[in-house]
Amino acid sequence: MKTSFVFSGAGGQGIMSAGITLAQAAIDMGKHATYLPEYGPEQRGGSAKCTVVVSDDPIVSPLPRQCDNLIVMNAQAYEKFFEDLKPGGVLLTNLNRVAEANDRDDVRLLPVPVDDIALELGNPKTANIILLGVLTGATGIVSREIFVQSLTEKFGKKPEVLDMNIRALDKGIEIGKQYKA
Amino acid sequence: MGEKRFMKGNEAIAEAAVRGGCRFFAGYPITPQNEIPEYLSWRLPEVGGVYVQGESEVASVNMVYGAAAMGTRSMTSSSGPGISLKAEGISYLAAAMLPALIVNISRGGPGLGSIQPAQSDYLQATKALGHGGFHCMVFAPNSAQEAVDIVYDAWEYAERDRNPVLVLMDGCLGNIMEEVELPPMKERTDADIPEWSLSRRNGRDYQGNITPIYTEPILEGINMMAGEMYKQWEEDDVKVEEFMTEDAEYIVVAYGIASRVSKEAVLTLREKGVKIGLIRPITLFPFPKASLRDLDYSRVKGIIDVEMTIPAQMREDIELQVMGRCPVYEYGRSGGCLLDDDGVLEAIEEIIAGGNDE
């Protein structure tokens, strides 16, 4: 079983870090994963994209043309990449920045107001963790426990940051479960 | 024994270099290889090594020349345009018979090209890394793990031959994160420093002599020795992966990132009943001539050269071995546009269907 993910948005939205976190979590679960970042020469605000492939077997090619799950964090990313999703794939959009995503009627659309939820939780930076939560809840690609473990490794020394991230993850999972296929 | 980590190809190269004994790095920033110097800038001091960000590519490669002359395992890394700037220094390293590791994480070209990945430096790497008609062994790993294994042993070849070694990877492999198993640190002592190095007197009353300058008859002799060495590489050092070639009617030839996308296509086509295989040069120089020369051309209907550059650059090396016994086709993407699974698959299917002119 091989599953691919494309995370896309603007530099600064946590796109790359979401991709790495997912790939690392998959590896922690005993799967194989590749992570490929693509970015322009800008330091901030340019487009950011990364491709993650997760598989039970060693990964031959890390370069799928179309992915199974497309995550778009802003309108530019949506316009640029909506065709890169396989028919039947999952299109997870940041509803706050992608108002309409009606170009594809052959995919599962998951519009989530990620920015609003992140603000409600108290930190806009948690948007990418919410997204990972939604993916976890909707696809079950990795378990909550594994994510919590990796968040603990990353933020263990800052309990309040860790707590906020776990709440963001759980909020995402809760939303994702509503979309579970 | 091994230690598993999820690492970027560039960082894996840097760590493998340290574990393989590298204690000197000099370089100048350029995308998409920046993680190599960034990593070594903190890692080398940890093991008593020296990291220098030179004022230019030219200065950096000449610092490598100096450190290598002292017998220190030394390296530099860059990407296409930077390798061009280092060309003079690499030629001097070859002339002075100094071991060193050069890493090219290649990008689109020519000129400044693109900062995005491409395999556009094959000809530079294999035919003329600089002026004067010398060669380096050129390794083209296709994963972070293979890069680790090759870089770890790069100085064994370089010191054996007293010649620089080139590792050629594209920006895609340099930036992909994958799981790698790291080998243990090579424990080296002063006794491991080569006899010829300037840091060893060996009873001489002078400090030895390293020079890239020779008078006529000696230079000819140096050229002849190099020629013999290149022949010996063909005997001893060719590395190649042959995948599902035994009964194949079509053979894809690809190296580096292109070989991974191509292998995926081969696997898909095999499921559809197409008799197709893959030949993957791991050493681009010496080129795996025999793998292509000795195919059964009463069976093989076509060779397909897949590269992430346009036009294909490995094609002539392939054609020299095929010798007109079957058609040679090519497919590629270029300029920083990446190959992808479906694109390679469709191109191969089209070629097999006869829709592509030779």
Interface residues (C-beta under 8 A of the other chain):
Chain A: I20 A23 Q24 I27 H32 A33 T34 Y35 L36 P37 E38 G40 P41 I59 V60 S61 P62 L63 P64 R65 Q66
Chain B: F6 T31 I115 Q116 C172 N175 I176 M177 E178 E179 I257 R260 V261 K263 E264 L267 L338 L339 D340 D341 D342 G343
